[in-house]
Amino acid sequence: MKYINNIIFFGVIICFVLSGFAALLYQTAWMRQFSVIFGTSELAVATILSAYMAGLALGAAIAGKYINKITRPILFYGILEAAIAISALCVPLLMGLASLLYINFLGNQLSPGDASGLGQSMFYLIVAFLVLIIPTGCMGATLPLLIKYVVKSEDQIGSRVGMLYAMNTAGAIGGTTAAGFLLLPLLGLSGTIWVGVGINILVFFIAAAIASLIKTQTNDNISSPKKTDIKIKLDSTTSYRWILPLMLLSGMATFTYEVLWTRLLGHILGGSVAAFSTMLASFLSGIAIGSAIASRFSKTRDGSVKIFIYIQCLIAATSILIYQYFNYIDSSFGLTNNIFIALTILLPATLFIGATFPLAVRMLADNKNVAAQASARVYAWNTFGAIAGAAIAGFFLIPLLKYEGAIKLAVSANLFIALFASLFILKKKKTYTLSVSIIFLIALIAYRPSMPENILRTSPIVDKSEGEIIYYDVGRSATVIVFEEDGFFNLRTNGLPEAGTDLKGAPPSKNSQQLLATMPVLARPDTSEMLIIGFGAGVAVEGVPSTVNNIDVIELEPKVIEANKIIGNRRAVDPLKDNRVNIITNDARSALALTTKKYDAIVSQPSHPWTAGASHLYTREFMSLAKEHLTTDGIFLQWMNSQFLNEDLLKSLCATMLDVYRYVRVYQWSPEVLFFLGSQRPINPEYNMSISGRPLIDDPLHYLERGIGSVEDLVVALNMDQENIKEFSKGAKLLTDNMNLMATESSRAQERGTALNYRDLEDLFLPYDPLLQSNSFIHNNFPIELEFSYIAERLEILGNKKRAVNLGNALEEKNLSQSLLVIALGLSRQGQRKESQELLRRSLEADPTNDQARFNLIKPWLAEINEPDTPDYIKDAASQITGSGAAVINGWQAIIEGNYNFLVDSDELIAATKPTDQWYLESIKLRADWRIKVNNPEYQPALSREARRIIDSAITIIDDVDLYGLRIAASYVAEDTPEILETSRRLIYIIRNEINLVKNDLYDIPIEDIDRKIIQIEALKIVLNEMIESQNTDINNIDSIQNSLDEVLEELADLKLIV
């Protein structure tokens, strides 16, 4: 008999471990399935989680009420497990029905739905509760049923309750780990649910087998209530009843800690499925171990009260230490390197949290017959507290008090619980009450936690920020922080960089985020209505051309908008002051599902594809939803950074775009940033612009300030056209809601070092690049003759040296003169001037009309054309150039001679220079230089500002350090201190970037160019010293720039040794 009982007991334990495993599989899968339908706004996620936990609590409460009427608890438990499996299979069907109700109930709005009100959230809560009530209610009832069977004597109440709770939690650890690291990546959402169903069915069969082993008399002795005088109802009159509200408060405090710790840990672990599983597993591990340990000591009611008081004080103490520990964490990049940190943070406090459940049950139950009822009551009250704690902490407490206020309140709650227990439950209370009262008062008065600055500066993917914190707040879905560093405002959410925006006075920059909103208009010049998904720092909104009439922006986190308002007056452009902008607070999928509005362009820029708020915006289903909201020839643009992709993910993204849209193109405006364009109508902005000039002629300055001055700039950015994308992505897996590889594999690509850098991208795209294919539309019947010398130059500046070299080869059979010119310019940039000059002369022999080659032949002699030693072929070449090129050459001579009147007279002709002309940089310098040097006080301010505008129109296209020097000079003449300081910071940034490119063998720089930069920096230091002497600005700002200039001088000196 004893042998059989041991087998039965072991079987019960196995069942409960498996039950916990399946429950966490379901929770993970259901959360993701609900997010697909209702979106991932924090309101949606929290209401779904609340519905899940409410079902658990309700199931436990009902089980506790009827537990004594159940004579065969093990069999009934098995039936509940089968019910969980069947109802789990019904959840997706009910979700589909809920989706239809959702759209019919809240849909057909004229504009995207806003989730800032309560109506949408209440709908989420009601639907989620109705869909999940059966499976979660059955889950909640399982613990009391098993406790009814396993508790055979009074001294087993605490031990066996704690042991069961620990085993179930251990299974939950396995479930969340398996879901995050194995099942979701391997089987997808539906496969993960089927694994849970299989486990529940297995548990049903095990429970049925156990029930058949239990003989009637054994069952009667152990499980059935005897007709004796032993009471079978809980005593509601004793002081021990206070443990129920205390466990409710304890549950609130526990989930406040969980929200707090997981949010802070997100700064080092990231927001991936695996990261969430790691944090949850660490949290549950502590609870399981703590429950198991406490079960050994919860022998008597009085003893359990004393230990409970100690435990609450220890939870408070460890939480204080953990919070302080965040200020000393020195983390590495990625999840794997930081798992130990998560464990060291979450295990200590949760060990004590886990101990509270068996202690509370032991306090409430005074005999074995009420153990099941007691566990049900404690579980229900604690779970309801957890629901309230999660909701209040996430939505109100932490956003209102921030982390520093929330931790103090949670610590105070634990000490209050200890004090209350010592006052109203403990029998011999004098010593305990006095001690706890003193600790409580000390914590209340003396404990003053500060902002966790160290962890807030940390990121899972980039270096720790050292900039000044301009803004910090905690929202419902994210911690938002803004740093001022290197001449930028950098905004981060949950430690992840979102965007950087220029300070007032900064020069324009070729910002890929601004180009996000510019690119659709390049493809469709008549774009009027635009939707941008994700506000970030508002940089994409800055890039919307003036020809667009209305801009809707969907942003998940309201604190992001608040942060932008705070920095608005100090940034170069404040997008929130744009009257065209309409901000919608919601998840993109949810907002689009509720509206009938259509757009000419939709720009999707979710920044980190592994996070819950972004991963579902890369799937076929979302792209299809976006397509439904596009006009007939509308454009969908998907942003992606290659450092978040491996080769397979890149191909999958291309394949998914092709699966949804008939026409697709891929553009690359900066080394690792990719734009995927999709439409139901052909996309060929290069061809169309070459014919009509639009949209450049509609708003020339807007496009120039974003680095687009010609068709050639589009050709440079184009990576793959339609046919090449098809070939590149052939056989790739699609990204779907069910199998979302972006959510599971993106973070792994970074972890494993398989993410794509700019060199990887270049190698991958070379065979599919239409620019390098002699049979592509670029080289055949193109409406205009492209300036390939300009294209090759831009490619080298972007670090695409292989593309530039291959372009020369591709041109050889089509245009020998252009081919020779491209190769010659490459040799010149490598310092091979003699070989370059020879090829330039050959290029002119092949095409005597090629003024681009002619100017480059002359360029090294510009300052010496009229000198006797200048070769005759150089003088002849100079005499043959016409138009703006000739004006530039003559203007250069005029500067040498000090004849600025000639420059004034020739300004209109020099201004006719096109951005693709090889003398464009020189033309800008000439036009700016004479304006800066006018010393007539009447005209000087206006001309210096005009010089700055000329420089700004070219600086993003040329990005030459000389232009930054001229801009500083123009600002100095205009006495514009912010422009001097911010241009200086940008100059430092540009030079450092060049130094890094040279060190990484991505850029060649001659010694003379290094010397020129050193001279510029020395001149800038003189200007800054004069500003200090005039005392017209903040000396600290200038000192900071001076220090950076000194560092750059050292780096340039070191670079000379390398070169």
N, C-alpha and C positions, 0 to 999 in steps of 0.2 A: 504493500500500500504506500509506504513512504517513497519507494522508488518511483512509482507511478505519479505521486504527487509532485516529486521533483521534476519529472519530465513535463508534467502539466504546467508547473510554475515557469520552467524555462521556456516552454512554448508561448506562454502569455507574454513574457518579456520580449521574445522575438517578434511577436505580433505587434507589440506597441512600438518597437524600434522601427519596424517597416511602416507602420501607420504614420509615425512622425516624418519618415522619409518621404512618403507620398504626399503628405499635407504640404510640405514646403515646395515640392515639385509643382503642385497645383497653384500655390500662391504665386510663385515666380511666373508661371505660364499665363495665369489669368490676369495678372497685372499687365503683362505685355499685350494680351489680347484686348483687354479693355482700353488700353492706351491707343490701340489702332482705331477703335471706334470712337472713343470720346476724346482722344488727344492726351497729351502728357502735361497739361497745365497742372500745377501743384494742387489746385482744388480738385481736379479730376482724380489724381492719384490718391490724395488723402481720403476722399469720400469713398473710393473703392476699397481702400485698406480698412477704413472704418466699418464698412458693410461686412467685410470678411471677418473682422474681429467681433463684430456684433453678433454674427451668426454663431461663432464659437461660444461667446458668453451666454447667448440665449439657449443654445443646446445644453450647456452645463447646468444652467438654472432649471430647465425642464427636467433633465435627468435627475437632479437632486430632489425634485419634488416627487417623482414617481419611482425612485430607485427601490424602495422597499416593496413594491408590488411586482418586481421582476424576480422570478425564482431561478432563472437560468441565465445569469449575466454574461457568461462567455459566449453562449450561442447568440444572445441578443447583440452582443458586441460584434460578432461576425456578420450578422444581418446588417448592422449599421455600416460596416465596411463595404459590403456589397452595394448598399444604397448610395454610398459615396461614389463608388465606381460608376454606377448607372447615371446618377445625377451629373457627374463630371462630364460624361459623354453628351449630356443634354445642354451643358453650359454654352458651347459654341452656337448651337441652334437658337438658344434663348438670346444670346448676344446679337445674332443676326436680326431677330425680331425686335430687340431693343434698339438696334441701329435704325430700323425703319420707323419705329415710334419716335425716336430722337429727331430724325429729319422731319417727319410729319408734324411733330409737336412744336419744334423750335426752328424749323427750316424755312426756306423761301424768303429769307430776309434780303432786303435790297443791297445791303453791304455785309461784309464778313461779321459774324457774330462776336460780340465782346463778352468775355467771361468774368468781368470785374463785378457783376451783380450776383445775386443769390439764386436766381431762377434756374440757371443752367446747372449750378452745383446741386441744388435740391433734386433736380431730375436725375443727375448722376447717382446720388445717394439712394433714391427710391429704386431705380432700375437695378443698381448693383446689389442692393439688399434682396430684392425679389429673385434675382437670378442665382444668387449664391446661398440663399437661406437654407436650402435642403442639404447640400454637401457640407457647408460649414457648421450647420446645426448638428448634423450627425457626428462631425469631428469633435465638436465640443462635448458631446455626451459620452465619448468613449472613456475618458479618464475616470469619471465616477463609477462606471460599470466595472472596470477592471479592479478598482480599489475595493469594491464590494466583495469581489472574489478573493483577492490576495491578503486582505487584512483579517487575520484570524484571532488576534488578541489585542488588548489595549496597548501593550508595549510595542506592537508592530505598527501602530498608526503613523507615527512620524517616519520611521525607517522605511516602510514599504511605500508609503505615499511619496516620499522623497526619491526613492529608488525608481519607481515608475515614471515620475516626472522627469528624472534625469535621463532615463532610457529613451523616453519619447523625444526629449530635446536632443539627445545624441543622434537619433534618427533624423531629426530635422536638420542637424548640422550636415549630415551626409546628403540629405536631399538638396539643400541650397547649394552645396559645393558641387554636387553632380550636375545640377541644372545649369549653373553658371559656367563651369569649366568643360563639361562633357556633352550633356544631352542637348542643350539648345544649339551649340555649334554643329553637332553631328546629326541630330534628328529634327531640329526645328521645333516650333511651338506644338503642332499637333502630335508629333512623335513623342515629345516630352509628356504630354497629357496621357497618351496611350501607355507609356511606361508606368505612370501613376495608377492608371486603371488596372493594369496587370498586377501591380503590387497589392492593390486593394482586394482584387479577386483571390490572390494567393493567400492574403490574410484571412479572408472569409473561409477558405477551405481548411486552413490551419485551425481556425477557431472552431469550425464545425467538428473537426477531428478531435480536438481537445474536449469539446462538449460531450462527444460520444464516449470518451474514456471515463468521464466522471460518473461514477455510479450514483444511483438515486440517493442512497443513504449518505454518501460522501457529499453530494451536492446539498443535501438537506443540512448536514452538519456545518458546512462551510459557508454556504451562500444564502440559504433560506432563513428568513427570520423565524425564530422559535417563539412559541406561545408561552412566554415567560414574563416575569415582571421587569425584565431588563428594558429600559426605555429605548425606543427606536426613533425618537424625535429629538432634534437639537434643543438644548435649553436656551431660551431667549432671555432669560432673566438674569443670568450671571454677568459679571463684569467682562467675561471673555468675549461677549458679543461685540465689544468695541473693536475687535480685531478686523471685522469686515470693513467698516469705513476706513480703518487704518491701511488695510491692504488696497483699497481703492486709491487712497492717496499715494501709497507706495507705488502702485502701477502707474499713476500719473508722473511721479518723479522718475521712475525707471525709463519711461518712454521719452521724457524730456532729455535725459542723458543720452538715450539712443540717437535721437535727432541731432543733439548737440555734437556728440562724438563723430557720428557718420558724416556730418557736414564738414567738420574740421578735418577729418581724415581724408575727405575728398580732395583736399589740397595737395596731398602727396600720393594718394592711390588712384585718383582719377574717378570718372563716373561710369566706368564700363560695367557690363553685367558681371564679369569676373570680379571686379573690385567690390561691387555691392555684395556678391556672394561671400567674398573674403571677410568683409566687415560683419555681415550677419552671422557667418560661421564663428567668428571670433567672439561675438556677443553671446551667441547661444552656447558656445563651449564653456564660457565662464558660468553661465546659468546651470548647465548640466553638472559640472564639477561641484559647484557650490551646493546644489540640491543634494547630490550624492553624499557630500561630506556632512551637511547639516542633518541628514536623515539618521546618521549614527548617534547624534547627540540629542535628538528630540524625543526623549524617552518619557518625560513627565510634562504636565501642563506648566507648572511653575518654573521648571528648568527651561522650558522653551521660551517663556516670557523673558527671562533674563538674557538668554542668548539672542533673542529677537532685538532687544534693546541695544546690546553690544553691536549686533550686525548693522543696525540703522546708523549708529555712530561711525562704524567702520566704512560704510558706504559713503558717508559724508566726507570722511578723512581722505579716503582713496580718490574720491572725485576731485577734491581740492588739489591733491598731488598730481593727478593726471592733467588737470587744466594747466598747472604750472609747467608740467613736463613739455607741453606743446611749445613753450617758448625756448626749449633747448634741443628740439629735434633737428638733427642734421640728416636730411633725407637724400636719397638718390632718385634718379628718374625711373619711372615705371613701377608696376605693381609688384613684381617678383622681389625686387630689391627692398621693398618696404613692408612685406608681410609681417616680419618680426616686429616692426614698430606698431602695426595694428594690434598684434597679440599683446604686446606689453602695455598698450593703452587700455584695451577693452577687457582683458582677462581679470585684472585685480578687482575692479569695482563690480563686475558681473558675477564674480565668485560669491560675493556677499549678497548680491541681489537674488541669485538663485537659491540661496539658503533660506529666504524668507517664506517660500511657499510651504515646505514641510513643517516649518515651525508654526506657521499660522494655522494649518490644518490640525496640528496636535493641540494647539491652544483651544480651538473651537470644539473638537471632538473629545468627549469625556469617556467614551467607551467604543469598542470596535464596531458596534451596530450602527453608529452614526458617522463612521469614518467617511463613507461614500458621500453622504449628504454634506458633511463638512467640507470635503474636497471640492464638491460641486459649488457650494456657496463661495468658498474662498476663490476658486478659479473664476467664477462669474464676476464677483466684485473686483478682483484684480484686473480682469480683462476689460471690464467697463472703464476702470481707471486708466488702463493703457490706451483705450480708444480716446478718452478725453485728453490724456497727456500728449498723445501724438498730434491730435488736431490742435489743441491749444498751443503746444510748443511750436509747431510748424507754422501756424497761421497768425498767432497773436503774440505769444510770449517772447520767442526769440526775435522776431521782427521788431517788437516794441522795446525790449530790454537789451537787445544784442546778446552776444555770447557772454559778456562779462556780467550782465544782469541776470541772465537765465541760470548760470551756474550758481550764483549766490542764492537765488530763490530755490533751486532744487536741493542744494545743500541744507538750506534752512528747513525745507520740507522734511528731509530725512531726520534731522535733529528734533523737529517738532513731533514727528511720529514716535521717536524714542522717548521724548518727554511725556507725551500723552499716555503711552503704554506704561511708563513708570508711575504715573499719577492714578490711572483709572483701571489698570489690569493687574499690575504687580501687587502682591499682598504685603510683602515687607519692602516698603518703598522709600523709606527715609533717605538712606545713603544714595541709592540710585537716582532718586528724584533730584537731590541736591547736586550731584555730579553732572547729570545731564543738563540741569538748568544753567549751571555755570558755563558748560560748553556751548549751549545754545545762545546765551547772551554774548559770549565772546565772539562767536561766529557772526552774530547779527550786527555787532558793533565794529569789531576789528577786521573782519574779513572783507577786503575791498579789491576784488579781482580787476585786473586791467585788460585792455584789449589784447587778444592773443596775436600780437604783431608778427612774431616770427613765422607762425604757420600761415598767416594771411599773405605774407610775402612769398611763400613757397608755391611752386607749381609742379604738377607731375610731368610736364613736358618741356618746360623752359627753365632758365636759370632764375634763382631767387632775385626779386626786384630790390634794388637799393635806392630807388627814387623816393621822393617825398610823397607821403599819402595825402592826397587832396580830398578824397571822399571814401567813406567806408560805411556800409550799412548791410543789414541782413534782411533779405526779402523772403517771400514764401517759398521760392524755388531755388534761390541762389544767394550767395554772399557776393556782393558787388563792391569792388574796390578800384580806385583810380589813382595811378601813380604819375607824377611828373618827372620825366627822365629823358635826357638826351634831346631836349627840344620837342618832346611829344607828351600828350596825355595818353597813357596806356590804360585801357580798361580791361579788368579781368572779372570773370564770374566763376566762383568755386575754384579759384586758382588757375583757371584756364584763360589764356589770352584771347580776347575778342577782337580788339582793334586798337590802333593808335591814331590819334588825331593831332593835327598841327596846332601849335600855339599861335596867338595873334602876332603877326609880324613875320611869321615863317614863310619861306618861299614855297611855291607850289611843288608838289612831288608827284612822281608817277606812281600813284597808289592803286594797287590792283583792286582794292575794295571800292574805290570810286569808279573804276572801270566796269564793275559789276552792273551798275545802272546805266552806264554809257553804252555798253556793248549791244544790248537789245535795240537801242535806237540806231546804232550803226547798221544793224541788220534790217530794221524796219523804221525808216526815217519819219513816218507818219504816226508813230506811237503817241497815244494821247493818255491812256489809262494804264498805270503801272502799279503792280503789287510787289512789295519787297518783304520777304519773310526773314525776320530778325533785324532789330535796330542796331545792336552793338553800340559802337560809338557814333553812329549816324554817318559814317564815312560814305557808305553806299548812297545814302540820300543826297550827300553833297555832290555825287557824280551824276545825278539826274539832270539831263539837259533842260534848258528853259523852254524848249518846244513841247515838253510833256505837260499836260494840263492838271492831272490829279495823281497823287501818290498815296496809296494805302500802305501802311506798315504794320505788320503783325509782330508783336513782341510778347514773349512769355512772362518776363519778369518786370513789374512796374518800377522796381528800384533802378533798373537800367536807365529808364527815362528820367528818373529823379537825378541820377548821377550826371546825365547829360545837361540837365538844367543848371546844375551847380557850376559846371565848367563852361557854360555857354558864353559868358561874357569874356572869357579869356582865350577862347579858341579862335582860330583864323576864320572859320565859318560856323555859324550856329544853325544846324539843319532844322531845329525845332521852331525857328522863326520863319521858316518857309511856309507860306500860306497854303501851299498845295498839299501839305502833309496831313494825313489823318491817322492817328495812332490807335490800334486795336489791341487790347490786352487779351491774348488767348493763345492756344496752341494752333498751329497753322492748319492741321487737318480738321480740327473741330470747327474752326472759323470758316473754312471753305465749304465744309459740308452743310453749313446753315445758310448759305447765300446763293443767289442765282446770278450774281454779278459776274460779268466777263471782262477780261483785261487784254490789252494789246501786248503786254509783257508781264511775265511773272519771274521774279528773281528770287531764287532760293539759296540762302547763304547760311544754313546751319553749320556752325563752325567746327564742331568736334563730333565726328560721325559715330563714335562708340557710345556716346552718352544717351540716356533715356529720352531727353528732350529733342535729340537730333536724329538718331539712327533711323527712326520710322519715316524720315523725310527723304530717304534715298531709295525707297522701294518702288516697284512697278505700280503698286496700288496708289501710292501718293502721286507719282508722275501722271497716272491716268486721271486722278482727281484734279490735278492742275490743268491737264489738257481740256477737261470739261469746262474749265473757267477761262479758256482762251478764246479770243475771236478767231475768225476763219484763218487768218494768216499770222496769228499771235505767236510770240516767241517765249519759250520756257528756257531759263538759264539756270544751270546747276553749278554751284561753286564747289571746288575741291582742292585741298592741299595734298600734294603727293606724299608728304611725310606721314600721312595717315593711311597710305595704301601700299599693298604689295602688288606684284604684277597681276595676279589672279583677280584681286579686287578691282583694279583698274579696268581690266577686260570685262568684268561683270558689270561695272557701271556703264561702260560703253554699250554692252549688249542689252542692258535694261533700257537705256535711252532709245536704242534702235527698235526695241520691242514695242515701245509706246508711241514714238514719233516716226513719221515717214522719212523726215530729213533731219540729219544730225551733223554737227561739226564740233571740233575740239580746238580751243584756242589757249595759248599760253603767253600771258602778258608779263609775267615775271618768273624767275627760275623754277619755282615749285608750285605755282598756282595755275590751276586748270579751270577753264570755263567750258561747260558742255551746253551747246545750244541745240534745242529741238523745236520742230515745227511741223505742221501738216502741209506747209507749202515750202517750195525750194528756198534754201538759204545760200546767198552768194553776195555778201556785202562788198567784196573786193571788185567784182565785175560791175555791180550796179553803181558803186561810187565812182568808178573810172568813167562812167558814161554821164551821170547826172551831177556829180560833185557833192551830192547830199549824203549825209546830213552836215558835212563839214562847212558848207557854205551857209547853212542856217544859223550857226552860232560858232564862228571860227575860234574865238578866244576860249570858249569852254573846252573844245577838243584839244587845242594847242596846250592848254594848261594841264591836260591829262596825258600829254605825250603822243597825241595823234594829230599829225599835220598832213597826212597823205595816205593814198591807197597802200603805199609800200609798208606803212606801219601795220596795217591789217595783214598783209602778206607775211610779215615777220612773225606775227602772233599766231597765224594759222598753223596748227600741228597736223591735223588730219581732216580730210573732207569725207563725204559720204561713203564712197567706194572703199577708201582706205580703212575707215572705221569698221566696215563690215568684215574686211579681211583680218584686221587686227583682233577683233572680238569673236571670231568664229569659234563656236563650241563652248563659249564661256557660260557659266551658271548665271541665272538671273537673280537679282536681289528682290525678294518678296517679303511680305509681312510674315509669312510662315517660316521661311528660311532666310532670315535677315543676316547675311554674312557680314554686312557692314557693322552691325552691333557686336558681333562676336569675334570677328577677325581683325578689325582695324587696330584695336589696342594691342592685339597679339603681334601684329606686324612691327609695331614700335618696340615691343618687348624683345622680339627675336632678332631685331636688326635687319629685317627684310623689307622695311619701308623704303620707298623710292626717293632718292635724292635727284638733284638736277642732272647729274651725269647719267644716272640710270634712265631717267626720262629721255634724255637725248639719244641714248643707245637704243631704247625701245622704239622711239618714233622715227628714227632715221629711215628704215625701209618703207615707211608709210607716209612720208612727208611729201606733199604735192610740190613743194618748192624744189625738191631735189629730183623730181621725176620729169624727165624731158618730154614725156607724153601728156603731162597734166595740163589743165586749163590755163595755168599761169604762163606756160611757155608756148601755148598754141592759140592763136587768134584772140589774144587778149586785146581789149579795145585801145589801150595805150601802151607805149614802151616804158616799162618799169626801169627805175634806176637801181640796178642790182648792186652797184657799189655802195649805195646807202644801206640797202638791205643787209649786205655782208657786214658792214660796219656795226649795224645795230645788233646783229647776231653775236658778234664778238664781245660787244659791251655787255650783253646778257649772259655771257659765259658759254655760248653755244659755238665753240670753236670748230667742232666737227661739222656742224651744219654749214658754217661759213666755208670751210675747205671743200666740202662736197658740193656746195653751190657753184664754186669755180669750175669743178669738173663737169657738173650738169650743164653749164652754160657753154662749154667748149664747142659742142657740135651745133649749138643754136646761134651763139653770138660771141665770136672770138674776141672782139674788142672788149666787151663787157667781162668776159672770162679773164682776160689778161689784167684788166683793171682791178677786179676783185682779188686776184692773187697778189698783185702788186701792193695793194693796200694792206693785205695781211702781212706781207714781208716787211712793210714799213712799220707796222705796229710791233713787229718783233725786233726792230732795230736794224734790219738789213736794208739800209737805205740805197746802197749802190745797186743791188739786185732789183730793188723796187723801181728805181729810176729807169733801168734798162727795160723792164716789162711795160712801164708806162709809155715809153717811146714806141715800143712794138704795138701797144694798144692804139696809139695815134696813127701809126702806119696802117693798121687794119681799118680804122675809122677816123679819118682826119677831122670829122665834125664833132668828135666826142670832147666837149669842153670839160667834162668831169675829170677825164684823164689828164687833159691839158693843165687844169688848175693844180692837180696833185703833183704834176711834174714841176710846176713853178713854185709850189708852196714852200719848200725848204729855202728858196731864194727870195722870198717876199721882201725881206728887209735889205736885199742887196741887188735888186734888179738893175738899178742904174749904176752899179759899181763897175769899174773897168774889167775886173777879173771874172765877172759873171759870164758863163758860157753863152755863145751866140744863140744856141738852140733854145736856151731859156728865154732870152730876149725876144726871139722870134715867136715863141709860144705865147708870151705875154701880149705881144702885139696882135695876135690872132684871136684872142678871147673878146667876145662882144657882150653887150647887155650888162646885167648886174654883176657878172663875174669881172668884167673889165673895170666897172666902177669900184669894186672891192679892191682890186689890185692897185688902182690909182689912189684910192682912199688910204691904203696902207702907206704909200709913199708920202701922201699929204701929212699923215701923222708924224712921220720921220722928219718932215720939213717944218712941222708946226703950223701947217696951213689948214686950220680948222674951218675956214670959210668954204673951202672946197667940199668938206664933208657936209656942211649945211646945205650947200647947193645940190649935192649929189644924193641927198638922203632919200628922196623919192625913188630914184633908180635903184639904190642899194636895197631899199625896202621891198623891191620886187623879187628879191631872192626867195626861192622856194626852200622849204625845209629839207628837201632831198638833195639840194645842190651841195657840192663839196665845199663851197665857200660860205655856207649858211652861218657857221659859228663866227667866222671873221666878220660877216655882215652885221651880226648882232653886236659884236664888240665895238665895231666902228660907230654904229648908230647910238649906242649907249655912251661911249667914251666922250664924244664931243658934247653931249648934253650934260654930263657930269662936270666937265671942265669949264663950262660957261661960268664966269665969275661976276656977271652982272646981277646985283641983288634983286633987281626987278623980275628977272626971268629965272633965276637960279632955282627957287623952290619948285616951280611948275615943271621945269625941264628935268630936274632930278627925279621927280615922281614919274615923269614920262619915261625916263631911262629905266626906272625900275619895272614899269609895265612891259617895256620891250624885252627886258631880260626875263621876266616871268613868263612871257609868251613862248620862250624858247628853252627855258632851263630844264623842263621835264623831257624834252626831246634830245637835247645835247648832253645835259648833266655834266658839264665841264666845270672844273674847279675855278677856272678863270671867271666864269659868269657869277659865281658866288662872291668872288673878290670884288667884281664890279658892282654887284648888288649892295655889298657892304659900303662901298664908296658912295653910291647913290644915296643910301640911307643916311650916311654920315653928313653928306651935304644938306639933306633934307632935315637933319637933326631928329631923325626918327629912331629913338633908342631901342624900342622893342624889335624893330626890323634888324638893327645891327646885331643885337644879341642872338636873336633866333636864327639869323642867317649864319652867324658864326658857329652856332651849335650844329646847324645842318652841314656846314662845310667840314667840320670835324667828323661828323657821321659819315659823309661821303668819302673822305680821305681814308678813314679807318676801313670802310667797306672795300675800297680799292686795294688797300694793303692786304686784307684777308684774301681777296681774289687772287692777287699775285702769289701769296704764300701757298694757296691751294692749286697753283698752276692753272688758273682759269683766265688769267689776264696777263698780258705782257706790258711792261712799262720801261721805257728808256731811262737811262741815268739822268739825262737833261730834264725830263719831266719831274723826276723826284726833286732835283735841285730847284725847279720852278715852284714846286709846292712848298719847299722849305722857305723860299723867299716870300711867298704869299703869307705864310704863317707868321714870319717875322714882322711883315708889314702890318698884319692884323694886330699883333701884340702892341705895336706902337699906337695904333688907333685906340685900343682899349686902355692903354696907359693914359692917353690924352683925355679919355672920358672919365677916368678916375680923378685926374687932376681938376677937371671942370666940375666934379661933384654933382653931375646931373643924373646919376643913376645909382642903383643899389650896388655897392662895392662887392657885396657877397656874391652876386650873380656874376660879376666880371671876374672875380677871383676864381670861381668855379671854372669858367671858360678858359682863363689863363692857365690853370693847372692842366686842363685837358689838352690845351695847345702844346704845353711842355711835353706831355706824354706822347703826343703825336709826333713831335720833333724827334724824340728818341726812337720811336718806331720807324720813322723814315730813315734815320741814320743807320739803323740796323738793316733796313731793307736795301740800302745802297750796297752793303756788304754782300747780301745774298745775290742781288742782280749782277 
